[in-house]
Amino acid sequence: MSGETKNTFRINFGLFLAEVICVPAFIFELQRALGGNGLSWAYVFEWPLLGSYAIYMWRKLLQDERGEITRPAVAFDTHDPELDAWNAYLATVHGTDQSVAPKKRDD
């Protein structure tokens, strides 16, 4: 199995396991709630929510695996004096020389 196919299989199998747990648990708790157990009503609503969240995460993970999610590029081209002051403070706290700190990129 190739790496992408293996990861896709894992994602699909994870959804399958989540739904195999959530659907019977929902049915079980619904029967208990209808039988008079008042606390089970909370679980009657919880299990479908967990199953829905599993489907949401499944879709997100598959999109990420396929490269369909576009993330905005992070720009580091602005000078931030507060960040410089924080890095200088950390250097003094840790007892390191400021010249040892990584250099900033000038683009």
C-alpha positions, -999 to +999 in steps of 0.1 A: +000+000+000+013+034-009+017+061+018-013+081+006-035+051+003-025+039+037-033+072+053-067+074+035-074+038+047-066+048+083-089+079+081-118+059+067-112+031+092-113+057+120-146+069+108-159+034+106-149+027+142-164+059+154-197+052+138-197+015+149-194+029+185-218+058+182-248+042+165-252+013+189-245+035+219-273+059+207-298+030+203-288+016+237-292+049+254-325+057+236-339+024+249-328+032+284-342+067+282-376+054+270-375+028+297-374+056+324-338+064+330-337+102+330-299+105+327-299+086+295-316+115+277-284+134+278-266+105+261-293+103+235-282+137+223-245+132+230-239+101+208-253+116+176-232+148+182-201+127+186-209+108+154-215+140+136-181+154+148-164+122+136-179+128+101-168+164+102-132+154+112-132+127+086-140+152+059-113+176+071-087+149+073-095+136+039-093+172+024-060+177+042-046+143+029-056+152-006-041+187-004-074+204-009-071+227+020-053+260+012-036+277+041-027+313+039+010+321+037+025+335+069+044+368+062+074+377+084+084+408+065+074+433+092+098+444+120+082+438+154+100+457+182+079+440+209+091+406+196+127+418+197+122+430+232+107+397+242+135+377+226+161+399+244+143+393+277+143+355+271+180+357+263+187+374+296+165+349+315+182+319+300+217+335+303+225+333+266+243+359+245+220+380+223+244+374+194+236+337+196+200+342+188+188+334+153+192+361+127+161+377+112+155+374+075+156+406+055+135+401+024 
